Amino acid sequence: MKSVKSVVNRSQTPNDFGIQDEFSGIAHHFPDPFRLLIRETADSTNDDLSSLACGGAADGLVLLALRQTAGRGRRGAVWFSPPGESLALSILVRPQEPKALWPRLALATGLAIAEAVESFGPPTGIKWPNDVWIGRRKIAGILVEAGPDFAIIGIGLNVHTTDFPPEVSEIATSLSLETGLQIPRAEVLAAVVRRFAIRRNQIGSEFTDLLNAVRQRCVLTDHRVSLSTSSGLKQGTVEGIAQGGELLLRTDHGLECLIQADEVRILD
């Protein structure tokens, strides 16, 4: 892997070069070991970065797609990512912590994004396990996928988008909608990487500090929710987040500790 902060493909239009220059310039301020690889187009940044990881790419590589044509969220859901309006990226990490702790990377990333977004003004919340909210609208989603000796962290973050598809228009938001400002995407990217550089190191011995910060932003606590799990649909009231990062759900059958859940919906 090249020992430079930023690497770009050279098959773009002149306009793409201008966008790349913006991102390349900010990448020189990334903390070590993070460095930026920019691609004009990618089907999925997670898939492309996974291929690079299997080929020996080092910890800290950030792959940013100017256009992502097949971005996905959890359960294979399509991620809306209009060119020039959002950030579509993946981060390669090779954690030193045991693999059993790697699921905590979702919480670490969610917190890092929440803190980065908040640095531009709007207060944020974390919808366990992997969404960042402003109010009750989603501004960012996270997809963590593990390889044999690495993890890929996919991030979709709405920055300038103001017109969402009908199916998500009531539940999605962006930094521009919340602030009324056109904050440069490169600045937002740099803020995310800086916060992630701190929080990724807290999935082990410093997890209590990470967890306390996540708990303060958890939008589900004290709310009645519906969620799907591997054992079926569950409903109950969220009582918080357990010491290992699991969701504490009070159901008619007692207190349950959930490691993972899909389609978490607030009912009240």
N, C-alpha and C positions, 0 to 999 in steps of 0.2 A: 504494500500500500504506500502511495506517495506520502512523503512527510511534509505536506503542505496543508494549509487550512482549507483550501477550496479547490475543487476540480470541476471543470465544466465540459460538457460535450460541445463540439464545434460544428453542429449541423443545423443551427438555428437561423431564423430570420434576423435582420438588423434590430427589430423591435425586441426580440427575445434577448439579444445581447444586452440591451439596456436594462431589462429586468434582471438578467444574470449579474450585471455589474453591481446592481443594488444589493443583491443577496451576497455576492462574493465579497464586497467591501465589508459588510457586517460580520461575515464569517471569520475575518481575521481577529475579531474580538471574542470569539468563542473561548471558553476555558478549556484547558487540556483535559482529556485527549480528544475533544470533539472537533470534527472537521466536516466540511460540507461537500457533497457531491450533488450537482444540479443536473437534472435531465429534463429535456423539453417535454417529453411524453413518457408516461409509464402506464401500463395496465393497472398494476398494483405496486405501490412502493414497498409494501411488506414482502411481496413475492420477489421483486427485483433485489431487495436488500438481503433476503434469505439466500439467494443464489450467490451473492457476493460473499456472504458470511461462510457459506460452504466452501468457497474458494480461498478462504484464509483472510478475509478483510478483518481489520483489527477493531477492537472495542472503541466505540465513540463515533463511528461513521454515521453521519446524518444524510439520508437520501431525500432530496426535495424534488418533487415533480411539478413543473410549471403547468402541465396538464395531466390529470389522472383519469383514465378512461374506464377503469373497472375497479374503482375503490370500493371497499366493503367494510361493513361493521361486523359486530358479533352476529352469529348465526347466518352469516353470508348476506346480510342486508346490504342494499346498495347505499353508498355514501354520496350525497349530492355535493359536488366539488367543482363549481364553475371556474374556468381559468381566469386568473387575475383577481379573483375575489376572495379566495380562501387559501389556507395553507394545507397542503397534502404532503405529509412527510413520514418517514420511519427512522427510528434510531436503533442502531445495533449495539447491544451490550453483551459483554461476557462476564457475568457476575462472579465474584469470588465466593459469594455465599452459597450454601447448599441449595440444590435445585428445588427442594421443598418450599423454600422461601421466595422463589421467583414470582409466584402469583401476587406478592405484595408490590411488585413493580407497577401494577395497575393503579393502586392507591397512591404510590409515589408520583406517578405521572399525572394523575388527576389533580393532586395537590399542587404540583409544579405549574400546571396550566392555569389552575385557579389563581395562584399567586401572581403569575405573569399577567393574566388578564386584569386582575385587580390593580396592578401597578399602573394601568391606564385609566383607572377611575371606578368602573362599576363593581359593586360587591358581588361575589360569586359563591356558589354552593357546589357541593359534590353529591351526585346521585349515585350511591353505591351500586355497582362496584366501579363503573368506568365512564361516567358522563360528567361533564361540567355544565352547570346551569347558571343562568342569571334570572332571578325570579323563578318561574316555572317553565322557562324555555331553555332549550339545549343550545349551547354555543360550541361545544367540542365533544368529540367521542374518541375513545381509545380502544385499540385492539392489540393485545399482547399475545404473541405466538412464540412458543419455545422450540428451539432446535436442539441438536445433540449436546452442544456445549455453548450455546448462545441463546439470546432472546431478541426478538424483533418487536419493537414498540411502535405501532402505527398510530398516527395522530391526524385527525381532521379537525380543523379549527376555522370557524366562520369569522372572517375579518371584515370584508367590505360588502358582503352579500346583503341586499335589501329586498330581493324578490325570490321567495322560495316556492317550490312546487306546492300545489294545493294540499297534497297529503301530509306535508310537514309544516305548512305555513303558520299553523296555530301553536306549534310546539318548538319552533326553531327561532334563533335570534343570531345576531352578529355584533361584533364590536362597534361597527359603524351605527347600527340601529340603536345601540345602547348609549353611545357617547355623542352621536351626531358629528363625529370626526372621521377623517380619512387617514388613520394612523398607518404609516408605511408597514407593509407586511414584513419587511426585513427586520424592523424594530421589534415586532411581535415575536418573530422567530427567535431572535437573539434573547429576548426575555424568557421565553420558554426553555431554551437550552441552558441558560444560566441557572434557572431555578431547578431544572431537572438534574444538573450536575451536582447540586447539593442533596436533593431528596433521594436520588438513586442510591446514595451511600448509606441510607438510613433503614434499609430493609432488614438489616441484621441486628447488631447490638444496640443501635439507636432507634429501633422501631417504635418504642414508646413515645418518643418525641414526634415522630412522623404521625403516629396514630392519634395522638392528642390533637394535632393540627387538623387532621381529617375529621375527627369527631366534631370539632367546632363548626365545620362547614357542612356536615351531613344534613341534607335536606329531607331525609326520610324519618329521622328520629321523631318519635311521638305521633307519627301519622299512621293511619290505617292504610295498608297496601295490599295489592294483589300481585303475585309473581308466580312464574312457572319454574319448576325445578325438575331434576331428573326423576323425582318420585311423584310428580304431578303438580297440579295447581294448588297454591297455598294462599291463604288470606290471614291477616293478623295485624297487630300493631308493632311497629319497630321500636325497640327499647334502646337501641344504640348499636355500637360496634364492639365486638369482643376483642380480647387481648391479641388474638392472632389475625385480626382483620375481618373476621366473619360477621355476618349480620345477625343480630339478635331479634328474633321475631316471636312475639307472644301470640299464640293461636289458641283455639278452643281446647287443644290437647296439651297446652303448657308452653314453656319457653324452648324454642328451637334455635340452633346455631347453624346458619347456612353458609357454606363455603362458596357457593356459586348459585346464581339465579338469573333467569332471563325475563325480559319484558316486565320489569318492575313498574307498577302503576300506582300512583297515589290515589286513594279513593275518597278522601275527605278534603 
